[in-house]
Amino acid sequence: MKTRSRPLKTRLQILGHYAVLCAIAVVCVFPFWWTLVTAISTEGNIFAFPPTFWPKAPSLENFVEVFNAIPIWSFFKNSVLIAVLTVFWKLLLCSLAAYPLARLKFRGRKLVFGLILATLVLPSEVNFLVNFITITQMSLVDTYTGVILPNVVTAVAILLLKQAFEEVPQDLIDAARVDGASEWVIFSRIMLPLITPWLATVGILTAVESWNEYIWPSIVMSKPDEFPLSVGVLYLRGTFGSSTRVIAAGTLITIVPTLLAFLFTQRFFMRGMDGAVK
Amino acid sequence: MKLAHRHTLQAWLFLAPALLLLAAFSFWPVGYGSVLAFTDYSLIRETRFVGLDNFRYIFNNEMFVSGLKNSLMFLLMVPFVQVGAITLAVLVNNRLPGIRLFRAAFYVPVVTTVSVVGIMWGFMFHEQGALNYVMMTLRLVNAPVGWLSNDSLALFAVMFVTLWRGLGWYMVMYLAALQSIPSDMQEAAMLDGASRWQRFWKITVPMLRPTIMLCSILSVLAALKAYQEVDVLTQGGPMNSTFTALYYAYDQGLKHLKLPRALAASFIVSLFCIGIALLCLRYLKPKHR
């Protein structure tokens, strides 16, 4: 009796398991679906009761409208530019900083490491007020340098890359040193190529972060033409207050790149987090 | 000694650019900001030291005081986020077909821009939006509710969106922790006849303790510093009911250019954060050495 009921019980458990998972997944994904339905429908009242959960007379009309209404293409290019520059400088500067922390013995190592760790605890959300003064005094308002500069060096990136450098076998470094290679050559010719997967991880995380950054670019940039997408999309709400469908279409254009990046590099995301915890 | 430190100069050269930027954009703002909070700094006048004036002003300002209360209200969210994230992590830590799809679904809100989140939930919370429809169909409410326009509900709506956005992030943290629990412990307990529930409370939870502590601190800090969702959903309204302390700082400093007041407000938030961080660090330290 007991042995016979067991498979049924496990099967029911699995079914229940899936039911709970689906319920939560619906809550997580539904707003995206709703936005999609709104964006590709061309007929019917958006806020009709009962609402339609399936697109009516689907077309891409609203997307075309977005391109006509706001310079979304240049928003897009601005976002790409900001993301590429941020990723480049972050990988360069943070790997430069991580290398000595991982592999060199030097005076003040503990102090430096402590200072970098301290920035994890400091409430960084509070920084933007003074950073705005700094950026103003450096005459970097309305420049992408101003948007990028404060985000280029982060403790998390340094810690991840430090861990990566620590995994490289010491023999390789010793052999290079015996051959008379300078630390710069060891770093750029031997170490960097060996940690490419980690650089990719940090790069992808940074790209998505930078793409999604909203508050700081909206503080630094004031000319609408130069907005990144994350800021520009809110501009739609101002100009198209009444046309919800166009706003929804603009919203989707904004998230598609992140979603694609996320779906194709899901493993990196989970692993990146994994590394950060330990 | 000399040999051990032979790389000093090179090491500092490698570190210099990064340290310079950290100094300029992380340490300087904290230090300089704390000083400016006690002055009447503005771009047009000479700066004078004004003691506690800014603090006196903000504590007599209803917007800041209710903002601080709202920031503390956000703390109510912490247990929900943590219990929710642990539950999710346990649920997706199974080898079931399609489980990666679910993991992705739960993580997607995390990688979405806050401005987009604001727009999407604006649709959801609309009086004739999907949420009201679902709730009316389920007979949870009789008439459409103005989630973002009702001053006693708006704060909870904003809090919910923060929860929606944060859950997946903590889930991944817990998932990583769960996967590092050696499976032989679970198997041994199973052989001893421990039930699922017993195994969860006697093995999983104790093993997760450090992660629970870490995530709880992070989410307490995040709750105190909430303001982005406020900006994109309600801009502090209706009737200032969703003003948080840091949103007050943001609003005063960058929209009204009252920088010292804004800095005083963020100084107070920072004090809360540092206090909590220190408190937690004491309890986080491993007990045995």
Interface residues (C-beta under 8 A of the other chain):
Chain A: I14 H17 Y18 V20 L21 I24 A25 V27 C28 V29 F30 P31 F32 W34 T35 T38 F47 A48 F49 P50 P51 F53 L93 C94 L96 A97 Y99 P100 L101 L104 K105 F106 R107 G108 R109 V112 L115 I116 T119 V121 L122 P123 S124 E125 V126 N127 F128 L129 V130 N131 F132 I133 T134 T136 L149 P150 V152 V153 A155 I158 E183 F187 V208 W211 N212 Y214 I215 I219 L229 S230 V231 V233 L234 R237 T244 I247 A248 T251 T254 I255 T258 L259 A261 F262 L263 Q266 F269 M270 M273 D274 V277 K278
Chain B: A4 H5 R6 H7 T8 Q10 A11 W12 F14 L15 P17 A18 L19 L21 L22 A24 F25 S26 F27 W28 P29 V30 Y32 G33 L36 L43 L88 L91 V92 N94 L96 R100 F102 R103 A104 A105 F106 Y107 V108 P109 V111 T112 T113 V114 S115 V116 G118 I119 M120 W121 F123 M124 H126 E127 Q128 G129 A130 Y133 T137 W164 L167 G168 W169 V172 M173 L175 A176 A177 S180 T211 L214 L221 K225 Y227 Q228 D231 V232 L246 A249 Y250 G253 L254 L259 A262 L263 S266 F267 V269 S270 C273 I274 A277
